[in-house]
Each structure stands twice: as C-alpha cells, then as structure tokens.
C-alpha cells in the first residue's frame, strides 16, 4: 500500500509539478488538479443527488432575471473569445497549420496569447456548469441528461489539462469552434428567456446540426495528423481529441435523431 501511494505521489509530482507548463501555474484555479476534481465531484453530487432531493418537495425557483443576465454574458464572452482567437490565428500572426500546429511554449506575445485563450476557455467551461444548476433549481431534471452532464463535467477536466500541458497549438480549433457554437446557442437561450417560444425560433434545429458539424470537423482535425504521421504534437492529445469527438458526435447524433425524427413522423 505504501509503495502504491508513493508511486501515485511520484506520478502526480512528475505530471503536475515537473512536466506542466509553468506559465499558467500562478493563475486562479490553474494550479492543483485536486481543486478542479473537487469542483467536478461537487457538481455531479449536486445535480444528480443533493439537488433533486432538495427540490423534491419545493416549488421551482423563479430564476428568469438571473438566467437572462447569464445567457447574455455567455453570448458576449464566447463571441469576444471567438473573435479574439480568430484575429490572432488568421490575421495578427497568420501562422496556423491545419495539418499540424505545435504549441508555442515560449513567453513571446504569441505564446502568451495562447495561454490566455486556453485559460479564458477553461474559465468559460467552469461557468457552463451553472446551466445544470439552473435546471435542477427550476425542477427541469429531465434536462439533466447523460449527454449534458458528461459533456459539461468532461470539458472542465479536459480544458484544465489542456491549459496545463498543451495550451494552444492544434487544440485551438476546439476553442474556436466551441465558442462560436456557444455564442449562437446562448443567444437562442436568451431569446427563449425573453419569452419567445421554442417553435418561433426557426433555427433551433440548425443549431443542433451546427453542433454535429463541429464535432465532425474536430474529429477530422485531430484524426488527420494521426493518419498522415510526422506531426510532433503529443500523440496522446491527438488520440484523445479524435476519440472524444467521435464519441460526443455519436451522442449528439442520437439526440438529434430522437428529437427531430419523431417530430417529423408526427407531422
């Protein structure tokens, strides 16, 4: 038991003390992974166990005003980050290679910009967890699906590890796609929070299609250097990005078929 514990401690120190990118170590919540795991565990416990039990004999909370502000914040924050990454990648430096883009670990302006993008994206994924809390407090437990909870919790852990080990490079496309989709998605949520009926927002179905295109392209983006070979970007992250994109694509496709094929049959 002592040997196992010391081995785990050595692996932890090797990963998160010796091999991590030191440029982000001083940032809030970007130091120890234990705190992030604690946040994710607390999130899972609240949305799956404590929250539903707490709300069982209570009326749903009226959170409309808070949700309006939250959705508007998400639209603005994701839009700004999307535009900032796009400007950096395609205009300011014009350096990105879709075949294989390595991480710039220097303290140059470009390298530090990518650390900032990675950290801002990680913070947005933490804020995304509030979505599920709203569902629970409004007694919308049916919205707390496996896809929703899996995707939200995994993205927090993934973006933290990305910030620590590969802040930028080939994974920038993930942030670019995701901030674009989330800006549109939260704008849709903002419209519904204003009282617009879901049926009156004609592009809801197309938003789901955009999400499918997102994961399809991300799978291709990470899979291409794996097939071509010769890319010095860490293979673990290429495989992780590729396999996760395929898995989440399958989950979203299943959701899309259930949500819309049944509606077509009824019509």
Residue frames relative to the residue before (quaternion, step in Angstrom):
aa qw qx qy qz dx dy dz
X 1.0000 0.0000 0.0000 0.0000 0.00 0.00 0.00
X 0.6496 0.5143 -0.3083 0.4675 3.57 1.02 -0.89
X 0.6440 0.5228 -0.3137 0.4620 3.56 1.01 -0.85
X 0.6488 0.5137 -0.3143 0.4652 3.58 0.97 -0.85
X 0.6616 0.5079 -0.3066 0.4586 3.57 0.93 -0.90
X 0.6715 0.4878 -0.3017 0.4692 3.58 0.92 -0.88
X 0.6197 0.5383 -0.3399 0.4590 3.59 1.09 -0.69
X 0.6591 0.5025 -0.3015 0.4714 3.57 0.97 -0.88
X 0.6395 0.5188 -0.3199 0.4686 3.57 1.01 -0.83
X 0.6507 0.5158 -0.3124 0.4614 3.59 0.98 -0.84
X 0.6515 0.5009 -0.3121 0.4767 3.58 1.00 -0.85
X 0.6350 0.5306 -0.3260 0.4571 3.57 1.00 -0.82
X 0.6778 0.4873 -0.2913 0.4671 3.58 0.87 -0.98
X 0.6393 0.5331 -0.3246 0.4491 3.57 1.03 -0.80
X 0.7108 0.4602 -0.2605 0.4637 3.56 0.92 -0.92
X 0.8434 0.2694 -0.0956 0.4549 3.54 0.55 -1.21
X 0.7044 0.3929 -0.2887 0.5158 3.60 1.21 0.09
X 0.7830 0.3367 -0.1706 0.4943 3.58 0.93 -0.86
X 0.7860 0.3521 -0.1747 0.4772 3.59 0.93 -0.84
X 0.5292 0.6475 -0.4119 0.3620 3.59 1.21 -0.17
X 0.5335 -0.5807 0.4998 0.3584 3.57 -1.32 0.28
X 0.3460 -0.7889 0.4753 0.1790 3.57 -0.44 1.23
X 0.5382 0.6612 -0.4041 0.3315 3.60 1.15 -0.41
X 0.7490 0.3693 -0.2131 0.5072 3.60 1.15 -0.51
X 0.4241 0.7546 -0.4387 0.2415 3.60 1.27 -0.16
X 0.6941 0.4901 -0.2791 0.4474 3.61 1.08 -0.66
X 0.5515 0.6472 -0.3892 0.3543 3.60 1.23 -0.32
X 0.5895 -0.5871 0.4118 0.3718 3.63 -1.04 0.70
X 0.8458 0.1259 -0.1557 0.4946 3.57 -0.97 1.04
X 0.6317 0.5518 -0.3349 0.4293 3.60 1.24 -0.02
X 0.5227 0.6607 -0.4050 0.3553 3.57 1.24 0.14
X 0.8426 0.0879 -0.0069 0.5312 3.55 0.03 -1.31
X 0.4419 -0.6899 0.5023 0.2766 3.62 -0.96 0.80
X 0.5224 0.6546 -0.4122 0.3587 3.59 1.21 -0.42
X 0.6424 0.5172 -0.3204 0.4660 3.59 1.02 -0.81
X 0.6614 0.5035 -0.3101 0.4613 3.60 0.95 -0.85
X 0.6375 0.5068 -0.3244 0.4810 3.57 0.99 -0.80
X 0.6260 0.5397 -0.3272 0.4581 3.57 1.07 -0.76
X 0.6430 0.5174 -0.3134 0.4697 3.58 1.01 -0.84
X 0.6712 0.4945 -0.2978 0.4651 3.58 0.91 -0.92
X 0.6538 0.5060 -0.3149 0.4662 3.60 0.95 -0.85
X 0.6480 0.5069 -0.3135 0.4741 3.59 0.99 -0.85
X 0.6216 0.5416 -0.3226 0.4650 3.58 1.06 -0.80
X 0.6790 0.4864 -0.2895 0.4676 3.59 0.85 -0.97
X 0.6533 0.5160 -0.3153 0.4556 3.57 0.95 -0.86
X 0.6810 0.4923 -0.3017 0.4505 3.59 0.92 -0.88
X 0.7558 0.4188 -0.2418 0.4415 3.60 0.71 -1.04
X 0.7408 0.4062 -0.2302 0.4829 3.60 1.15 -0.51
X 0.8032 0.2585 -0.1199 0.5231 3.59 1.06 -0.68
X 0.7860 0.3708 -0.2063 0.4497 3.55 0.29 -1.30
X 0.6717 0.5336 -0.3052 0.4135 3.60 0.81 -1.00
X 0.6937 0.4578 -0.2943 0.4718 3.63 0.72 -0.96
X 0.6416 0.5165 -0.3216 0.4670 3.60 1.04 -0.77
X 0.6522 0.5206 -0.3013 0.4613 3.58 1.01 -0.87
X 0.7406 0.4202 -0.2221 0.4750 3.60 0.98 -0.85
X 0.4003 0.7669 -0.4505 0.2207 3.59 1.25 -0.26
X 0.8110 0.2020 -0.0879 0.5420 3.61 0.84 -0.94
X 0.5820 0.5566 -0.3776 0.4571 3.57 1.18 0.55
X 0.5130 -0.6135 0.4960 0.3383 3.54 -1.23 0.46
X 0.5943 -0.5643 0.4166 0.3934 3.61 -1.12 0.54
X 0.4618 -0.6609 0.5154 0.2904 3.55 -1.08 0.74
X 0.3684 -0.6938 0.5709 0.2387 3.56 -1.14 0.69
X 0.0400 0.8372 -0.5374 0.0932 3.55 -0.15 1.32
X 0.2543 0.8274 -0.4825 0.1339 3.58 1.25 0.28
X 0.6780 0.4926 -0.3040 0.4531 3.62 0.85 -0.93
X 0.6581 0.5040 -0.3065 0.4680 3.57 0.95 -0.90
X 0.6666 0.5093 -0.3043 0.4513 3.58 0.95 -0.87
X 0.5975 0.5563 -0.3592 0.4522 3.60 1.06 -0.67
X 0.6776 0.4823 -0.2835 0.4774 3.56 0.89 -1.00
X 0.6463 0.5329 -0.3077 0.4513 3.57 0.97 -0.92
X 0.6821 0.4849 -0.2935 0.4621 3.59 0.86 -0.93
X 0.6535 0.5096 -0.3124 0.4644 3.55 0.97 -0.83
X 0.6167 0.5331 -0.3351 0.4724 3.58 1.04 -0.76
X 0.6649 0.5096 -0.3040 0.4536 3.58 0.90 -0.93
X 0.6230 0.5311 -0.3392 0.4633 3.59 0.99 -0.79
X 0.7043 0.4700 -0.2702 0.4583 3.57 0.81 -1.01
X 0.6836 0.4983 -0.2947 0.4444 3.59 0.84 -0.99
X 0.6890 0.4670 -0.2863 0.4745 3.60 0.88 -0.90
X 0.6344 0.5288 -0.3323 0.4555 3.60 1.01 -0.74
X 0.6619 0.5066 -0.3045 0.4609 3.57 0.92 -0.93
X 0.6809 0.4780 -0.3022 0.4654 3.59 0.88 -0.90
X 0.6192 0.5368 -0.3425 0.4594 3.60 1.01 -0.76
X 0.6870 0.4739 -0.2864 0.4705 3.59 0.85 -0.94
X 0.6545 0.5197 -0.3183 0.4475 3.58 0.99 -0.80
X 0.6552 0.4851 -0.3155 0.4856 3.61 0.94 -0.82
X 0.6437 0.5308 -0.3228 0.4470 3.59 0.93 -0.89
X 0.6642 0.5023 -0.3053 0.4619 3.58 0.90 -0.91
X 0.6579 0.5190 -0.3036 0.4536 3.57 0.95 -0.92
X 0.7371 0.4534 -0.2372 0.4414 3.56 0.79 -1.08
X 0.8205 0.3142 -0.1256 0.4607 3.57 0.78 -1.05
X 0.7868 0.3126 -0.1674 0.5051 3.62 1.14 -0.43
X 0.7249 0.4568 -0.2781 0.4341 3.60 0.60 -1.11
X 0.8097 0.1711 -0.0721 0.5567 3.57 0.86 -0.98
X 0.1331 -0.8381 0.5180 0.1074 3.60 1.19 -0.57
X 0.4033 0.7576 -0.4129 0.3048 3.55 0.86 1.00
X 0.5515 0.6933 -0.3799 0.2664 3.57 1.16 -0.52
X 0.1743 -0.7569 0.6234 0.0896 3.54 -1.05 0.92
X 0.3418 -0.7539 0.5260 0.1953 3.58 -0.67 1.10
X 0.5904 0.5711 -0.3691 0.4349 3.60 1.23 -0.30
X 0.7647 -0.2004 0.1857 0.5836 3.57 0.89 -0.96
X 0.0288 0.8093 -0.5836 0.0603 3.58 -0.39 1.21
X 0.2794 -0.7817 0.5387 0.1438 3.57 -0.53 1.17
X 0.5366 -0.6043 0.4806 0.3404 3.56 -1.26 0.40
X 0.3068 -0.7172 0.5952 0.1930 3.56 -1.02 0.83
X 0.1344 -0.8363 0.5303 0.0376 3.58 -0.20 1.31
X 0.4727 0.6787 -0.4448 0.3436 3.61 1.23 0.14
X 0.4919 -0.6301 0.5062 0.3238 3.54 -1.33 0.07
X 0.2869 0.7432 -0.5354 0.2804 3.53 1.11 0.70
X 0.6850 -0.4745 0.3372 0.4382 3.57 -1.24 0.26
X 0.6597 0.5092 -0.3115 0.4566 3.58 0.96 -0.86
X 0.6633 0.5142 -0.3019 0.4523 3.57 0.94 -0.90
X 0.6913 0.4663 -0.2782 0.4767 3.57 0.94 -0.87
X 0.5680 0.5711 -0.3780 0.4564 3.59 1.17 -0.54
X 0.6761 0.4939 -0.2975 0.4586 3.58 0.93 -0.88
X 0.5976 0.5293 -0.3579 0.4844 3.60 1.12 -0.59
X 0.6482 0.5155 -0.3146 0.4638 3.58 0.96 -0.86
X 0.6471 0.5127 -0.3259 0.4606 3.61 0.92 -0.87
X 0.6645 0.5119 -0.3018 0.4530 3.57 0.93 -0.93
X 0.6728 0.4907 -0.2974 0.4671 3.57 0.96 -0.84
X 0.6496 0.5095 -0.3182 0.4660 3.59 0.94 -0.86
X 0.6513 0.5110 -0.3124 0.4660 3.57 1.00 -0.82
X 0.6243 0.5316 -0.3215 0.4735 3.58 1.04 -0.81
X 0.6556 0.5074 -0.3141 0.4628 3.60 0.93 -0.84
X 0.6369 0.5245 -0.3295 0.4590 3.59 1.02 -0.76
X 0.6469 0.5118 -0.3273 0.4609 3.59 1.03 -0.73
X 0.6012 0.5311 -0.3529 0.4816 3.59 1.14 -0.57
X 0.6658 0.4999 -0.2980 0.4668 3.58 0.93 -0.91
X 0.5826 0.6020 -0.3655 0.4057 3.61 1.10 -0.67
X 0.5647 0.6199 -0.3844 0.3860 3.60 1.13 -0.56
X 0.5634 0.6157 -0.3820 0.3969 3.57 1.17 -0.55
X 0.4996 0.6592 -0.4167 0.3770 3.61 1.17 -0.53
X 0.7249 0.4526 -0.2463 0.4571 3.53 0.74 -1.13
X 0.5964 0.5549 -0.3574 0.4568 3.58 1.07 -0.68
X 0.6345 0.5214 -0.3236 0.4699 3.58 1.01 -0.80
X 0.6235 0.5429 -0.3401 0.4481 3.60 0.97 -0.85
X 0.6838 0.4944 -0.2876 0.4531 3.56 0.87 -1.00
X 0.7052 0.4693 -0.2745 0.4551 3.60 0.83 -0.96
X 0.6904 0.4269 -0.2742 0.5157 3.60 1.22 -0.42
X 0.4266 -0.7241 0.4316 0.3277 3.58 1.38 0.14
X 0.4040 0.6600 -0.5098 0.3757 3.54 0.92 1.02
X 0.0625 0.8627 -0.5000 0.0431 3.57 0.93 0.90
X 0.5680 0.5969 -0.3858 0.4150 3.60 1.17 -0.47
X 0.6200 0.5418 -0.3367 0.4568 3.59 1.23 -0.46
X 0.6151 0.5421 -0.3468 0.4555 3.58 1.24 -0.42
X 0.0550 0.8374 -0.5341 0.1022 3.55 0.50 1.28
X 0.6713 -0.4635 0.3764 0.4391 3.56 -1.30 0.18
X 0.6383 0.5334 -0.3272 0.4484 3.59 0.94 -0.90
X 0.6762 0.5074 -0.2979 0.4433 3.58 0.84 -0.98
X 0.7220 0.4438 -0.2567 0.4646 3.58 0.73 -1.08
X 0.6377 0.5296 -0.3272 0.4536 3.59 0.95 -0.86
X 0.6927 0.4902 -0.2851 0.4456 3.55 0.81 -1.02
X 0.6849 0.4936 -0.2981 0.4453 3.60 0.86 -0.91
X 0.7048 0.4575 -0.2813 0.4634 3.59 0.81 -0.96
X 0.6550 0.5158 -0.3211 0.4493 3.59 0.96 -0.81
X 0.6473 0.5370 -0.3292 0.4292 3.58 0.97 -0.80
X 0.6053 0.5417 -0.3630 0.4565 3.61 1.07 -0.62
X 0.6857 0.4721 -0.2804 0.4778 3.58 0.86 -0.98
X 0.6685 0.5174 -0.3014 0.4410 3.58 0.92 -0.92
X 0.7009 0.4582 -0.2862 0.4657 3.59 0.84 -0.92
X 0.5868 0.5438 -0.3739 0.4692 3.60 1.14 -0.54
X 0.6900 0.4666 -0.2836 0.4752 3.59 0.83 -0.97
X 0.6132 0.5398 -0.3475 0.4603 3.58 1.08 -0.69
X 0.6437 0.5181 -0.3112 0.4694 3.58 0.99 -0.85
X 0.7002 0.4876 -0.2649 0.4492 3.56 0.95 -0.91
X 0.8245 0.2684 -0.1077 0.4863 3.62 0.89 -0.90
X 0.8177 0.0670 -0.0170 0.5714 3.63 0.91 -0.82
X 0.0526 0.8368 -0.5419 0.0573 3.62 0.49 1.16
X 0.8070 0.1532 -0.1457 0.5515 3.56 0.05 1.28
X 0.5844 0.5950 -0.4246 0.3524 3.53 -1.17 -0.57
X 0.8589 -0.1143 0.0899 0.4910 3.54 -1.08 -0.81
X 0.6634 0.5283 -0.3151 0.4260 3.61 1.09 -0.60
X 0.4341 0.7094 -0.4642 0.3046 3.62 1.21 -0.10
X 0.6026 0.5807 -0.3586 0.4137 3.57 1.09 -0.70
X 0.5837 0.5676 -0.3700 0.4474 3.59 1.11 -0.62
X 0.6864 0.4722 -0.2796 0.4772 3.58 0.89 -0.93
X 0.6281 0.5478 -0.3295 0.4435 3.57 1.04 -0.80
X 0.6826 0.4765 -0.2771 0.4798 3.56 0.87 -0.99
X 0.7157 0.4957 -0.2736 0.4089 3.55 0.74 -1.11
X 0.6560 0.4957 -0.3250 0.4672 3.60 0.97 -0.74
X 0.6153 0.5340 -0.3461 0.4652 3.60 1.06 -0.68
X 0.6851 0.4792 -0.2849 0.4689 3.57 0.81 -1.03
X 0.6839 0.4891 -0.2996 0.4508 3.60 0.90 -0.86
X 0.5978 0.5479 -0.3696 0.4537 3.61 1.06 -0.62
X 0.6769 0.4675 -0.2830 0.4931 3.60 0.96 -0.87
X 0.6584 0.5302 -0.3096 0.4353 3.57 0.92 -0.91
X 0.7141 0.4346 -0.2706 0.4775 3.58 0.85 -0.91
X 0.5609 0.5529 -0.3966 0.4716 3.59 1.21 -0.31
X 0.6122 0.5254 -0.3296 0.4904 3.57 1.10 -0.73
X 0.6577 0.4972 -0.3071 0.4753 3.59 0.93 -0.90
X 0.6276 0.5421 -0.3326 0.4491 3.58 1.03 -0.78
X 0.6508 0.5114 -0.3146 0.4646 3.58 0.97 -0.84
X 0.6680 0.4834 -0.3083 0.4745 3.59 0.96 -0.82
X 0.6395 0.5225 -0.3327 0.4553 3.61 1.08 -0.64
X 0.6247 0.5251 -0.3351 0.4710 3.58 1.25 -0.37
X 0.6471 -0.5324 0.3122 0.4476 3.55 1.29 -0.19
X 0.4529 0.6715 -0.4646 0.3581 3.58 1.27 0.04
X 0.4179 -0.6955 0.5180 0.2709 3.58 -0.91 0.85
X 0.6042 -0.5847 0.3979 0.3670 3.55 -1.11 0.69
X 0.6567 0.5290 -0.3161 0.4349 3.57 1.03 -0.75
X 0.6489 0.5310 -0.3212 0.4402 3.60 1.17 -0.54
X 0.6479 0.4644 -0.3226 0.5104 3.60 1.23 -0.30
X 0.2767 -0.8472 0.4325 0.1363 3.51 0.14 1.38
X 0.7182 0.4840 -0.2670 0.4226 3.59 1.07 -0.61
X 0.3220 0.7572 -0.5141 0.2423 3.61 1.17 0.29
X 0.6620 0.5102 -0.3044 0.4569 3.58 0.91 -0.93
X 0.6641 0.5047 -0.3015 0.4619 3.57 1.03 -0.81
X 0.5690 0.5758 -0.3807 0.4469 3.59 1.19 -0.48
X 0.6489 0.4962 -0.3135 0.4841 3.58 0.98 -0.82
X 0.6308 0.5235 -0.3301 0.4681 3.58 1.03 -0.73
X 0.6269 0.5290 -0.3321 0.4657 3.57 1.04 -0.77
X 0.6283 0.5268 -0.3321 0.4662 3.59 1.04 -0.73
X 0.6364 0.5156 -0.3252 0.4727 3.59 1.04 -0.75
X 0.6390 0.5108 -0.3204 0.4776 3.59 0.99 -0.82
X 0.6014 0.5764 -0.3409 0.4357 3.56 1.06 -0.84
X 0.7372 0.4203 -0.2454 0.4686 3.59 0.67 -1.06
X 0.5984 0.5529 -0.3581 0.4561 3.57 1.13 -0.60
X 0.6906 0.4632 -0.2830 0.4780 3.58 0.90 -0.89
X 0.6293 0.5284 -0.3438 0.4545 3.60 1.00 -0.75
X 0.6253 0.5233 -0.3352 0.4720 3.59 1.03 -0.79
X 0.6599 0.4915 -0.3004 0.4824 3.58 0.98 -0.83
X 0.6433 0.5538 -0.3144 0.4249 3.56 0.99 -0.92
X 0.7252 0.3914 -0.2349 0.5155 3.59 0.97 -0.84
X 0.6616 0.5280 -0.3124 0.4312 3.58 1.09 -0.62
X 0.5902 0.6114 -0.3720 0.3734 3.60 1.06 -0.67
X 0.7018 0.4312 -0.3078 0.4762 3.67 0.74 -0.83
X 0.5864 0.5571 -0.3777 0.4507 3.60 1.17 -0.46
X 0.6966 0.4593 -0.2697 0.4807 3.58 0.99 -0.84
X 0.6926 0.4819 -0.2799 0.4579 3.58 0.97 -0.85
X 0.2738 -0.7741 0.5199 0.2354 3.57 1.05 -0.78
X 0.7147 0.4811 -0.3213 0.3930 3.54 -1.31 0.12
X 0.5518 0.5997 -0.4010 0.4184 3.59 1.27 0.02
X 0.3079 -0.7854 0.5148 0.1527 3.58 -0.78 1.04
X 0.3950 0.6661 -0.5154 0.3670 3.57 1.23 0.30
X 0.6115 -0.5952 0.3549 0.3818 3.65 -0.89 0.87
X 0.4743 -0.7101 0.4501 0.2612 3.56 -0.71 1.13
X 0.5870 0.5866 -0.3782 0.4102 3.58 1.02 -0.73
X 0.7133 0.4555 -0.2627 0.4635 3.58 0.86 -0.95
X 0.5985 0.5347 -0.3679 0.4696 3.58 1.11 -0.53
X 0.6754 0.4786 -0.2872 0.4820 3.59 0.92 -0.93
X 0.6455 0.5259 -0.3235 0.4496 3.57 0.95 -0.86
X 0.6729 0.4977 -0.2942 0.4615 3.57 0.88 -0.94
X 0.6616 0.5164 -0.2977 0.4549 3.56 0.97 -0.89
X 0.7193 0.4558 -0.2609 0.4548 3.59 0.74 -1.05
X 0.6504 0.5060 -0.3222 0.4660 3.59 1.00 -0.76
X 0.6348 0.5267 -0.3322 0.4574 3.57 1.01 -0.79
X 0.6444 0.5119 -0.3165 0.4718 3.60 1.00 -0.83
X 0.6743 0.5058 -0.2983 0.4478 3.58 0.89 -0.95
X 0.6979 0.4513 -0.2784 0.4813 3.59 0.85 -0.96
X 0.5784 0.5663 -0.3674 0.4580 3.59 1.12 -0.62
X 0.6557 0.5062 -0.3068 0.4687 3.58 0.94 -0.89
X 0.6564 0.5072 -0.3139 0.4619 3.61 0.97 -0.82
X 0.6762 0.4800 -0.2937 0.4756 3.59 0.94 -0.87
X 0.6263 0.5306 -0.3363 0.4617 3.58 1.05 -0.73
X 0.6302 0.5222 -0.3257 0.4733 3.58 1.02 -0.80
X 0.6460 0.5115 -0.3087 0.4751 3.58 0.99 -0.87
X 0.6546 0.5280 -0.3101 0.4433 3.58 0.91 -0.92
X 0.6810 0.4902 -0.2903 0.4601 3.57 0.89 -0.95
X 0.6643 0.4935 -0.3073 0.4699 3.59 0.97 -0.81
X 0.7039 0.4923 -0.2705 0.4348 3.57 0.93 -0.93
X 0.8214 0.3009 -0.1206 0.4693 3.57 0.87 -0.93
X 0.6184 0.5287 -0.3783 0.4415 3.61 1.02 -0.54
X 0.6318 0.5233 -0.3348 0.4637 3.61 1.08 -0.69
X 0.6377 0.5218 -0.3264 0.4632 3.59 1.06 -0.73
X 0.6350 0.5261 -0.3280 0.4609 3.56 1.03 -0.78
X 0.6486 0.5196 -0.3189 0.4557 3.57 1.03 -0.80
X 0.6571 0.5146 -0.3099 0.4555 3.58 1.03 -0.80
X 0.6703 0.4886 -0.2878 0.4787 3.53 1.16 -0.74
